[in-house]
Amino acid sequence: MDNKISPEAQVAELELDAVIGFNGHVPTGLKCHPDQEHMIYPLGCTVLIQAINTKEQNFLQGHGNNVSCLAISRSGEYIASGQVTFMGFKADIILWDYKKRELLARLSLHKGKIEALAFSPNDLYLVSLGGPDDGSVVVWSIAKRDAICGSPAAGLNVGNATNVIFSRCRDEMFMTAGNGTIRVWELDLPNRKIWPTECQTGQLKRIVMSIGVDDDDSFFYLGTTTGDILKMNPRTKLLTDAGPAKDKFSLGVSAIRCLKMGGLLVGSGAGLLVFCKSPGYKPIKKIQLQGRITSITLRGEGHQFLVGTEESHIYRVSFTDFKETLIATCHFDAVEDIVFPFGTAELFATCSKKDIRVWHTSSNRELLRITVPNMTCHGIDFMRDGKSIISAWNDGKIRAFAPETGRLMYVINNAHRIGVTAIATTSDCKRVISGGGEGEVRVWQIGCQTQKLEEALKEHKSSVSCIRVKRNNEECVTASTDGTCIIWDLVRLRRNQMILANTLFQCVCYHPEEFQIITSGTDRKIAYWEVFDGTVIRELEGSLSGSINGMDITQEGVHFVTGGNDHLVKVWDYNECEVTHVGVGHSGNITRIRISPGNQYIVSVSADGAILRWKYPYTS
């Protein structure tokens, strides 16, 4: 039997249906398009274009690594995005055509990281700032898709420039700012040069986090890490005023926008959104949001604006009543697990650091969030009757919540010594099986009011990564990072079979007929095993790079899916052992993957906080 992955030619592409995710760490990463209908934001290597009202999504895919900055031209025709890459390698800027949603050009000069991008007011030029290893500023011609000139962004005795903004009226002037450096630049096109002028701030030494400019170019404003705002005059290059003198913005001014009617919208590192005016910068209106504010983007003239925070919340705020509406939310840490309730694809639950979230599948809406501060949830399962969500936590507790309200139903304290790492429930709703960081597998009897330990099975030497229970509840299989999978007899509560391999097992599945199991893990191999005697039937190369962390199989057992550190979702034919479809879209390591009941969707989750929903390629 041939164990190679079939050549790419025969492998179809898996269709991406929807993405839940937003990288709120990218400064000014959330943008409202000039058509006022769409918002544009980064998630991993992808740039998402989402209709604000209909929620329809398009994906711009072309970056090989995480997107680090984003800009939209004033006309709305172009989008530019920059990425990070490995030290010493070229980091690409991609110029996109907004209407056609396609790549126009790759601009490669900077190394390591693109720090910031800005378009000139009439779409003639794009200016880019390289990251700390690069330190240069480059002006590109959009018509020629080529660099015009470049220069070191900051002087020798100061830090890096991290912000850039174009003049609102002139295509030949832009400003950069960063750690101890504020410069106004003039472009001299005939000589292909840019000339910087340092701005004088007197005794003030500041690190600039954010930058904004008036509509008529009369002043530009700089938000600093110390929580004050500097107002500079671009003609005289002198400081006009700085404030507030008292009550500075806590944790720095991380976002700043000038409004047409005068005044500033200011976002702080502590999540405070303020409308204020120079010179006092006293809050005229303010609201508190969740997470550090990294983007403020105007919709139209600013009667309404969108705010993005580091905790991956996107808010819509109307200027007149200054009230926020949460329009999008997602995980901002690695997603550890995903599970569907029995027999329905309408909902699913995911868990991550400090929270469990329940989602409405077709609309991507978050229906419920259960938060346990300062803890990490490693695994979740729905009880078959749908009356509780059972969850495994790193503080060694098993917690059960009501799926409608999120009410805590019961806690099993000290369930495991080194945290609970895996969990599963039986279909009669009478037992919970848990695995711990120390390698123990414990069987719990769940009554109406009581939860008692039935048996602790001590065979694994290292943490349990996955548990699956047989349909008749008489047997279960546990996978562990000690290189063993154990099949347990749940009636006599003892070991039936042990499977050994030179790998850290990450995932295991029963074939629906339950005489075979499939496993995978860090050795990238997918192995089929006989349940009866634990012998290996076949092994195939599951991935070319990185561990396989998640797998799931259809109810019919004809196909199964895998996902792992190569960021690819793969659909396999069980009997032929061949990949039939590949899904490209994740930019973080895939941690878990599930096929929805009824085979409508595949949902995969990853370490960058993203949840991706794919169309299941076969009609069942």
PLY file of the C-alpha trace (Angstrom):
ply
format ascii 1.0
element vertex 620
property float x
property float y
property float z
element edge 619
property int vertex1
property int vertex2
end_header
0.00 0.00 0.00
1.30 3.44 -0.95
1.54 5.80 2.03
2.41 9.04 0.25
0.09 12.00 0.17
-1.48 12.14 -3.28
-0.07 14.83 -5.59
-1.60 18.28 -5.13
-3.21 18.12 -8.60
-6.06 15.87 -7.46
-6.71 17.67 -4.20
-9.69 20.03 -4.28
-9.85 23.25 -2.30
-12.09 23.36 0.74
-14.47 26.32 0.61
-14.24 28.76 3.52
-17.71 29.77 4.70
-17.03 32.21 7.51
-14.38 33.40 9.93
-14.84 34.45 13.52
-11.78 36.42 14.51
-10.14 39.84 14.60
-6.56 40.64 15.54
-7.07 43.59 17.88
-3.34 43.90 18.56
-2.62 45.58 15.20
-2.48 49.38 15.74
-5.18 51.10 13.61
-5.88 47.67 12.11
-9.66 48.14 11.97
-10.72 50.37 9.06
-14.08 51.55 7.80
-14.16 51.69 4.00
-15.15 55.06 2.42
-18.27 53.35 1.01
-19.44 53.21 4.66
-20.76 49.69 4.07
-17.69 47.59 4.85
-15.10 47.21 7.56
-11.66 45.84 6.85
-9.46 44.21 9.46
-6.60 41.71 9.84
-6.72 38.18 11.21
-3.45 36.30 11.06
-2.24 36.22 7.42
-5.64 37.20 6.08
-7.27 40.57 5.53
-11.05 40.38 6.01
-13.59 42.60 4.28
-16.91 42.36 6.08
-20.20 44.06 5.21
-21.30 45.92 8.35
-25.02 45.24 7.84
-25.24 41.90 6.02
-22.09 40.42 7.67
-21.02 38.98 4.28
-17.27 38.26 4.27
-14.51 38.32 1.65
-10.93 37.24 2.30
-7.73 38.73 0.90
-5.11 35.98 1.08
-1.53 36.43 -0.05
0.60 37.07 3.03
2.88 34.31 4.21
2.89 35.56 7.80
0.82 37.69 10.16
-0.47 41.02 8.91
1.06 43.82 11.02
-0.50 46.94 9.48
-3.25 48.06 7.13
-4.14 51.19 5.14
-6.97 52.20 2.80
-6.63 54.91 0.16
-8.88 57.98 0.44
-10.83 57.00 -2.70
-11.30 53.48 -1.36
-9.82 51.94 -4.52
-6.74 50.45 -2.85
-5.94 48.55 0.30
-2.33 48.07 1.42
-1.29 45.54 4.04
2.13 44.79 5.53
3.34 41.69 7.33
5.95 40.43 9.74
8.50 37.84 8.72
11.59 36.17 10.14
14.59 38.27 11.07
16.72 39.18 8.07
14.05 38.20 5.53
12.12 40.61 3.33
8.69 41.53 4.62
6.09 42.09 1.90
3.64 44.90 1.43
0.68 43.85 -0.71
-1.34 46.35 -2.71
-4.91 45.12 -3.27
-7.68 46.21 -5.62
-10.67 46.74 -3.34
-13.42 46.32 -5.95
-12.01 43.18 -7.55
-10.74 41.84 -4.20
-7.47 40.85 -5.82
-3.74 41.31 -5.45
-2.25 44.10 -7.59
1.39 44.14 -6.49
3.89 42.88 -3.95
6.28 45.55 -2.72
9.42 44.09 -1.11
12.19 46.21 0.33
11.83 46.27 4.10
13.23 43.53 6.32
11.61 41.83 9.31
8.38 43.76 9.68
6.25 46.50 8.14
5.46 48.82 11.05
2.98 51.23 9.43
1.53 52.31 6.06
-0.21 55.44 4.74
-1.65 56.54 1.37
-1.27 60.07 0.03
-4.56 62.04 -0.30
-4.90 61.59 -4.08
-3.77 57.94 -4.23
-0.44 58.87 -5.85
1.94 57.47 -3.24
2.14 54.93 -0.46
4.60 55.46 2.38
5.84 52.54 4.47
7.82 52.28 7.71
10.07 49.30 8.38
10.15 47.69 11.82
12.92 47.82 14.45
15.39 45.69 12.43
14.84 47.79 9.33
14.35 51.37 10.43
13.77 52.87 7.00
10.95 54.85 5.45
10.10 54.25 1.76
7.82 56.13 -0.63
6.21 54.03 -3.37
4.56 55.15 -6.61
1.13 53.51 -6.84
0.92 53.96 -10.62
4.32 52.35 -11.23
4.05 49.91 -8.28
7.68 50.71 -7.50
9.79 52.46 -4.87
10.61 56.11 -5.56
13.01 56.68 -2.68
13.86 55.71 0.86
15.69 57.02 3.90
16.44 56.06 7.51
13.24 56.91 9.41
14.84 58.38 12.53
18.12 59.95 13.65
20.96 57.99 15.21
20.49 58.95 18.85
16.74 58.28 19.09
14.51 55.22 19.02
12.39 53.81 16.19
9.64 55.52 14.28
6.43 53.48 14.66
3.72 55.78 13.24
3.25 57.44 9.87
0.46 59.68 8.57
0.06 61.52 5.29
-0.92 65.16 5.00
-4.66 65.51 4.22
-4.16 68.07 1.42
-0.71 67.57 -0.10
0.66 64.47 -1.79
4.22 65.56 -1.04
4.13 65.78 2.77
3.87 63.19 5.55
4.74 62.86 9.24
6.46 60.07 11.18
6.77 59.66 14.94
8.00 57.16 17.48
10.39 56.86 20.39
11.85 60.36 20.84
11.43 61.24 17.15
8.83 63.43 15.40
9.53 64.37 11.79
7.79 66.17 8.93
8.91 64.90 5.52
8.82 66.61 2.11
8.95 64.55 -1.08
11.14 65.99 -3.82
9.95 63.96 -6.80
12.29 65.35 -9.55
15.34 64.40 -7.48
13.78 61.24 -6.01
14.56 62.32 -2.45
12.67 62.80 0.78
13.79 65.55 3.17
13.02 65.25 6.88
12.72 68.10 9.39
12.87 67.29 13.10
10.06 68.83 15.15
11.09 70.61 18.32
9.35 69.65 21.54
11.62 71.54 23.96
12.08 69.72 27.25
9.37 67.14 26.55
10.74 63.66 25.86
7.97 61.36 24.70
7.31 57.97 23.06
4.55 58.37 20.47
1.94 55.58 20.19
-0.61 57.16 17.86
-0.96 60.02 15.41
-3.78 62.05 13.85
-4.00 65.08 11.57
-6.56 67.87 10.99
-8.57 67.97 7.77
-6.86 71.18 6.65
-3.36 70.12 7.79
-3.19 72.97 10.29
-2.06 70.70 13.15
-1.19 67.12 13.86
-1.71 65.38 17.18
0.48 62.77 18.84
-0.71 60.37 21.54
2.05 59.24 23.92
2.77 56.32 26.23
2.65 58.73 29.20
-0.99 59.51 28.48
-0.74 63.03 27.12
-1.31 64.56 23.68
1.17 66.77 21.81
-0.21 69.24 19.26
2.34 70.13 16.56
2.30 72.70 13.79
3.59 71.09 10.53
4.62 74.43 9.01
6.67 75.82 11.91
7.58 72.28 13.19
6.98 73.59 16.71
4.91 72.31 19.65
1.65 74.28 19.97
0.37 72.76 23.20
0.40 69.54 25.25
-2.12 68.17 27.68
-3.98 67.19 29.75
-1.90 68.65 32.57
-3.60 66.55 35.28
-5.67 63.33 34.78
-3.57 61.90 31.97
-4.94 58.96 29.97
-4.24 55.75 31.86
-1.84 53.34 30.06
-1.17 55.81 27.24
-3.04 57.28 24.28
-3.18 54.24 22.00
-5.50 55.65 19.31
-6.35 59.16 18.12
-8.66 60.58 15.41
-9.38 64.18 14.39
-12.99 65.06 13.61
-14.09 67.40 10.81
-16.10 69.56 13.17
-13.10 69.98 15.45
-12.10 68.01 18.50
-10.45 64.63 18.93
-11.53 61.08 19.58
-8.99 59.55 21.93
-8.67 55.90 22.96
-6.54 54.87 25.94
-4.64 51.74 26.90
-7.14 51.26 29.72
-10.06 51.09 27.28
-11.43 54.60 27.81
-12.88 56.32 24.74
-13.05 60.11 25.03
-14.15 63.08 22.94
-12.04 66.12 23.86
-10.70 69.39 22.50
-7.37 71.22 22.52
-5.86 72.86 24.55
-7.23 71.39 27.80
-8.08 67.89 26.44
-10.73 67.54 29.17
-13.23 64.73 28.42
-16.44 66.20 26.97
-17.94 62.72 26.41
-16.54 59.38 27.48
-17.31 55.66 27.64
-15.43 52.67 29.04
-14.82 49.75 26.66
-13.32 46.31 27.21
-9.62 46.00 26.37
-7.02 48.49 25.24
-8.26 50.58 22.29
-6.08 50.06 19.21
-8.28 51.43 16.40
-10.74 54.27 15.93
-12.12 54.57 12.40
-14.75 57.01 11.15
-17.79 55.92 9.17
-18.44 58.77 6.75
-17.89 62.18 8.36
-17.74 60.71 11.87
-21.43 60.80 12.85
-20.70 57.16 13.62
-17.40 55.42 14.17
-16.01 51.95 14.85
-13.61 51.13 17.67
-11.42 48.02 17.89
-9.82 46.79 21.13
-7.03 44.40 22.01
-9.56 41.94 23.44
-10.88 41.55 19.87
-14.09 43.52 20.40
-15.42 45.75 17.63
-17.83 48.46 18.78
-20.02 50.82 16.80
-20.44 54.21 18.51
-22.76 56.99 17.37
-21.29 60.41 18.04
-24.47 62.15 19.21
-25.43 59.92 22.13
-21.91 58.41 22.55
-23.27 54.93 23.26
-21.47 51.77 22.17
-22.94 48.69 20.45
-20.82 45.55 20.34
-20.93 44.42 16.69
-18.27 41.69 16.67
-16.38 39.69 19.23
-14.13 36.66 19.29
-11.40 34.91 21.26
-8.17 36.87 21.68
-6.15 33.90 22.97
-5.54 30.38 21.70
-8.76 28.39 21.31
-8.27 25.06 23.08
-11.35 23.07 22.07
-14.55 23.08 20.01
-17.62 20.88 20.40
-21.12 20.60 18.93
-24.11 19.52 21.04
-25.45 16.05 20.20
-27.41 15.93 16.96
-27.48 19.65 16.11
-25.26 21.89 14.01
-27.08 25.09 15.00
-24.77 25.87 17.89
-21.26 25.06 18.95
-19.09 25.90 21.93
-15.42 26.88 22.09
-13.10 27.45 25.02
-9.99 29.51 25.53
-8.12 31.33 28.27
-10.62 32.36 30.97
-13.77 31.76 28.95
-16.19 29.39 27.24
-18.31 30.84 24.43
-21.39 29.45 22.73
-21.89 30.52 19.09
-24.81 30.50 16.69
-23.35 28.61 13.72
-24.95 30.27 10.71
-24.72 33.91 11.90
-21.35 33.72 13.77
-23.06 35.43 16.69
-21.85 34.89 20.23
-24.84 33.70 22.25
-23.22 33.17 25.61
-19.93 33.82 27.33
-18.94 32.10 30.56
-15.90 33.73 32.14
-13.69 32.30 34.90
-10.99 34.95 35.49
-7.30 33.98 35.46
-7.95 30.35 34.50
-7.53 28.45 31.25
-10.16 26.02 29.98
-8.52 23.01 28.26
-11.54 21.04 27.13
-15.34 21.06 26.92
-18.16 18.65 26.19
-21.94 18.92 26.05
-23.93 16.39 28.03
-26.03 14.36 25.59
-29.30 15.74 27.09
-28.08 19.27 26.40
-28.59 20.34 30.01
-24.98 21.11 30.86
-21.58 22.03 29.44
-18.81 20.12 31.23
-15.43 21.85 31.21
-11.84 21.02 32.18
-9.72 23.74 33.80
-6.05 24.23 34.57
-6.74 24.78 38.30
-7.64 21.08 38.58
-11.40 21.63 38.68
-14.21 20.29 36.52
-16.96 22.88 36.17
-20.46 22.32 34.80
-22.52 25.20 33.42
-26.06 25.58 32.12
-25.81 26.15 28.33
-28.64 28.72 28.13
-27.73 30.97 31.05
-24.12 30.11 31.83
-25.08 29.48 35.47
-22.53 27.38 37.39
-24.26 24.07 38.18
-21.54 22.26 40.08
-17.77 22.11 40.56
-15.66 19.02 41.16
-12.72 20.34 43.19
-9.25 18.77 42.99
-10.33 16.53 40.14
-6.69 16.29 39.00
-3.37 17.35 40.48
-1.74 19.12 37.51
-4.87 20.56 35.93
-7.64 18.83 33.98
-6.44 18.45 30.37
-9.21 16.43 28.66
-12.85 15.60 29.26
-15.63 13.45 27.81
-19.16 12.46 28.81
-21.14 9.24 28.37
-24.33 9.25 26.31
-26.51 8.17 29.27
-25.43 11.41 31.03
-24.45 9.44 34.15
-20.66 9.67 33.89
-17.90 12.12 33.13
-14.43 10.84 32.20
-11.56 13.25 32.79
-7.84 13.19 32.12
-5.19 15.19 33.96
-1.74 16.66 33.53
-0.30 13.91 35.73
-1.71 11.21 33.41
-4.57 9.88 35.53
-7.90 9.02 33.95
-10.80 9.42 36.37
-14.37 8.22 36.05
-17.00 10.33 37.85
-20.57 9.33 38.63
-22.91 12.27 38.07
-26.20 12.16 39.99
-28.92 14.77 40.37
-27.17 16.46 43.29
-23.93 14.52 43.63
-20.69 13.90 41.76
-18.55 11.11 43.07
-15.28 9.54 41.98
-15.88 6.00 40.82
-12.34 5.06 39.85
-8.91 6.57 39.20
-7.09 4.72 36.43
-3.33 5.25 36.78
-1.52 4.00 33.71
-0.48 7.03 31.64
2.82 8.66 32.66
2.12 12.06 31.14
-0.81 14.38 30.39
-3.96 13.03 28.75
-4.65 14.92 25.50
-7.90 13.41 24.19
-10.71 11.11 25.37
-13.38 9.44 23.21
-16.18 7.21 24.53
-17.72 4.28 22.66
-21.42 4.62 21.79
-22.59 1.95 24.22
-20.60 3.59 27.07
-18.83 0.32 27.87
-15.42 1.40 26.62
-13.36 4.53 26.07
-10.00 5.41 24.57
-7.56 7.96 26.00
-4.58 9.44 24.15
-1.58 10.76 26.05
1.63 12.64 25.38
3.56 9.73 26.92
3.27 7.88 23.58
0.44 5.57 24.56
-3.26 5.26 23.83
-5.18 3.11 26.25
-8.53 1.45 25.63
-10.40 1.16 28.95
-13.20 -1.18 29.92
-15.73 1.15 31.60
-17.75 -1.72 33.06
-14.92 -3.46 34.96
-12.94 -0.17 35.12
-9.61 -1.52 33.96
-7.32 -1.50 30.95
-8.28 -3.55 27.89
-5.50 -2.64 25.47
-2.50 -0.37 25.21
-1.21 1.12 21.98
2.41 2.29 21.84
4.07 4.62 19.36
7.08 6.89 19.29
5.03 10.09 19.36
3.15 12.44 21.65
-0.46 11.52 20.88
-2.67 14.59 20.45
-5.91 13.16 19.12
-7.83 9.92 18.76
-11.17 8.88 17.15
-13.27 5.75 17.05
-14.36 4.66 13.59
-18.21 4.63 13.81
-18.21 0.84 13.56
-15.94 0.95 16.63
-13.60 -1.93 15.78
-10.87 0.50 14.70
-9.43 3.74 16.07
-7.33 6.37 14.33
-4.70 8.41 16.13
-2.27 11.17 15.38
0.21 13.44 17.08
3.62 15.03 16.89
5.17 12.46 14.53
2.73 13.71 11.81
1.59 10.14 11.14
-2.03 9.08 11.03
-2.31 5.52 12.31
-5.21 3.04 12.14
-5.34 0.53 15.01
-7.32 -2.61 15.75
-9.34 -2.08 18.96
-9.46 -5.81 19.74
-5.71 -6.43 20.07
-4.10 -2.97 19.68
-2.16 -3.81 16.51
-1.40 -1.19 13.91
-3.22 -1.72 10.59
-1.73 1.10 8.54
0.20 4.31 8.90
0.16 7.32 6.61
2.05 10.59 6.40
-0.52 13.08 7.68
1.37 16.32 7.19
4.66 17.53 5.80
5.44 19.82 8.71
4.37 20.05 12.33
2.21 18.07 14.69
-1.39 17.03 13.96
-3.50 18.30 16.88
-7.09 17.62 15.97
-9.16 15.07 14.08
-12.80 14.12 13.70
-14.66 11.50 11.69
-18.11 11.55 10.03
-20.98 9.53 11.48
-20.81 7.26 8.44
-17.05 6.77 8.76
-16.40 7.44 5.07
-14.31 10.60 5.61
-12.32 12.17 8.40
-10.66 15.57 8.88
-7.35 16.61 10.44
-5.68 19.89 11.36
-2.37 20.84 12.91
0.74 23.00 12.92
0.93 23.22 9.12
-2.21 25.46 9.37
-4.07 23.26 6.84
-7.44 21.58 7.20
-7.43 18.24 5.38
-10.34 16.00 4.43
-9.39 12.33 4.05
-11.04 9.32 2.50
-11.00 6.70 5.29
-10.63 3.62 3.11
-8.41 5.06 0.37
-6.25 6.94 2.96
-5.97 9.90 0.62
-6.47 13.62 1.05
-9.45 14.75 -1.02
-9.72 18.42 0.05
-7.40 20.96 1.66
-8.52 24.16 3.39
-6.14 27.12 3.47
-7.07 29.97 5.80
-5.62 29.53 9.27
-2.53 31.48 10.17
-2.00 29.92 13.58
-1.55 26.29 14.58
-4.87 24.45 14.38
-5.64 23.13 17.86
-8.90 21.21 17.33
-11.33 20.41 14.53
-14.90 19.06 14.33
-17.41 17.98 11.69
-20.89 19.23 12.52
-23.68 16.71 13.11
-25.39 16.20 9.75
-22.09 16.88 7.90
-22.90 20.45 6.92
-19.79 22.19 8.20
-16.27 21.62 9.38
-15.23 23.99 12.16
-11.55 24.41 13.01
-9.99 26.53 15.76
-6.45 27.77 16.13
-3.83 29.21 18.44
-4.30 32.75 17.14
-7.88 32.85 18.45
-9.57 32.26 15.09
-12.59 30.04 14.44
-13.04 29.04 10.79
-16.17 27.46 9.36
-15.81 25.46 6.13
-18.43 24.02 3.82
-18.38 20.24 4.12
-17.40 19.11 0.60
-19.72 16.11 0.27
-23.49 15.93 0.34
-24.57 13.32 2.83
0 1
1 2
2 3
3 4
4 5
5 6
6 7
7 8
8 9
9 10
10 11
11 12
12 13
13 14
14 15
15 16
16 17
17 18
18 19
19 20
20 21
21 22
22 23
23 24
24 25
25 26
26 27
27 28
28 29
29 30
30 31
31 32
32 33
33 34
34 35
35 36
36 37
37 38
38 39
39 40
40 41
41 42
42 43
43 44
44 45
45 46
46 47
47 48
48 49
49 50
50 51
51 52
52 53
53 54
54 55
55 56
56 57
57 58
58 59
59 60
60 61
61 62
62 63
63 64
64 65
65 66
66 67
67 68
68 69
69 70
70 71
71 72
72 73
73 74
74 75
75 76
76 77
77 78
78 79
79 80
80 81
81 82
82 83
83 84
84 85
85 86
86 87
87 88
88 89
89 90
90 91
91 92
92 93
93 94
94 95
95 96
96 97
97 98
98 99
99 100
100 101
101 102
102 103
103 104
104 105
105 106
106 107
107 108
108 109
109 110
110 111
111 112
112 113
113 114
114 115
115 116
116 117
117 118
118 119
119 120
120 121
121 122
122 123
123 124
124 125
125 126
126 127
127 128
128 129
129 130
130 131
131 132
132 133
133 134
134 135
135 136
136 137
137 138
138 139
139 140
140 141
141 142
142 143
143 144
144 145
145 146
146 147
147 148
148 149
149 150
150 151
151 152
152 153
153 154
154 155
155 156
156 157
157 158
158 159
159 160
160 161
161 162
162 163
163 164
164 165
165 166
166 167
167 168
168 169
169 170
170 171
171 172
172 173
173 174
174 175
175 176
176 177
177 178
178 179
179 180
180 181
181 182
182 183
183 184
184 185
185 186
186 187
187 188
188 189
189 190
190 191
191 192
192 193
193 194
194 195
195 196
196 197
197 198
198 199
199 200
200 201
201 202
202 203
203 204
204 205
205 206
206 207
207 208
208 209
209 210
210 211
211 212
212 213
213 214
214 215
215 216
216 217
217 218
218 219
219 220
220 221
221 222
222 223
223 224
224 225
225 226
226 227
227 228
228 229
229 230
230 231
231 232
232 233
233 234
234 235
235 236
236 237
237 238
238 239
239 240
240 241
241 242
242 243
243 244
244 245
245 246
246 247
247 248
248 249
249 250
250 251
251 252
252 253
253 254
254 255
255 256
256 257
257 258
258 259
259 260
260 261
261 262
262 263
263 264
264 265
265 266
266 267
267 268
268 269
269 270
270 271
271 272
272 273
273 274
274 275
275 276
276 277
277 278
278 279
279 280
280 281
281 282
282 283
283 284
284 285
285 286
286 287
287 288
288 289
289 290
290 291
291 292
292 293
293 294
294 295
295 296
296 297
297 298
298 299
299 300
300 301
301 302
302 303
303 304
304 305
305 306
306 307
307 308
308 309
309 310
310 311
311 312
312 313
313 314
314 315
315 316
316 317
317 318
318 319
319 320
320 321
321 322
322 323
323 324
324 325
325 326
326 327
327 328
328 329
329 330
330 331
331 332
332 333
333 334
334 335
335 336
336 337
337 338
338 339
339 340
340 341
341 342
342 343
343 344
344 345
345 346
346 347
347 348
348 349
349 350
350 351
351 352
352 353
353 354
354 355
355 356
356 357
357 358
358 359
359 360
360 361
361 362
362 363
363 364
364 365
365 366
366 367
367 368
368 369
369 370
370 371
371 372
372 373
373 374
374 375
375 376
376 377
377 378
378 379
379 380
380 381
381 382
382 383
383 384
384 385
385 386
386 387
387 388
388 389
389 390
390 391
391 392
392 393
393 394
394 395
395 396
396 397
397 398
398 399
399 400
400 401
401 402
402 403
403 404
404 405
405 406
406 407
407 408
408 409
409 410
410 411
411 412
412 413
413 414
414 415
415 416
416 417
417 418
418 419
419 420
420 421
421 422
422 423
423 424
424 425
425 426
426 427
427 428
428 429
429 430
430 431
431 432
432 433
433 434
434 435
435 436
436 437
437 438
438 439
439 440
440 441
441 442
442 443
443 444
444 445
445 446
446 447
447 448
448 449
449 450
450 451
451 452
452 453
453 454
454 455
455 456
456 457
457 458
458 459
459 460
460 461
461 462
462 463
463 464
464 465
465 466
466 467
467 468
468 469
469 470
470 471
471 472
472 473
473 474
474 475
475 476
476 477
477 478
478 479
479 480
480 481
481 482
482 483
483 484
484 485
485 486
486 487
487 488
488 489
489 490
490 491
491 492
492 493
493 494
494 495
495 496
496 497
497 498
498 499
499 500
500 501
501 502
502 503
503 504
504 505
505 506
506 507
507 508
508 509
509 510
510 511
511 512
512 513
513 514
514 515
515 516
516 517
517 518
518 519
519 520
520 521
521 522
522 523
523 524
524 525
525 526
526 527
527 528
528 529
529 530
530 531
531 532
532 533
533 534
534 535
535 536
536 537
537 538
538 539
539 540
540 541
541 542
542 543
543 544
544 545
545 546
546 547
547 548
548 549
549 550
550 551
551 552
552 553
553 554
554 555
555 556
556 557
557 558
558 559
559 560
560 561
561 562
562 563
563 564
564 565
565 566
566 567
567 568
568 569
569 570
570 571
571 572
572 573
573 574
574 575
575 576
576 577
577 578
578 579
579 580
580 581
581 582
582 583
583 584
584 585
585 586
586 587
587 588
588 589
589 590
590 591
591 592
592 593
593 594
594 595
595 596
596 597
597 598
598 599
599 600
600 601
601 602
602 603
603 604
604 605
605 606
606 607
607 608
608 609
609 610
610 611
611 612
612 613
613 614
614 615
615 616
616 617
617 618
618 619
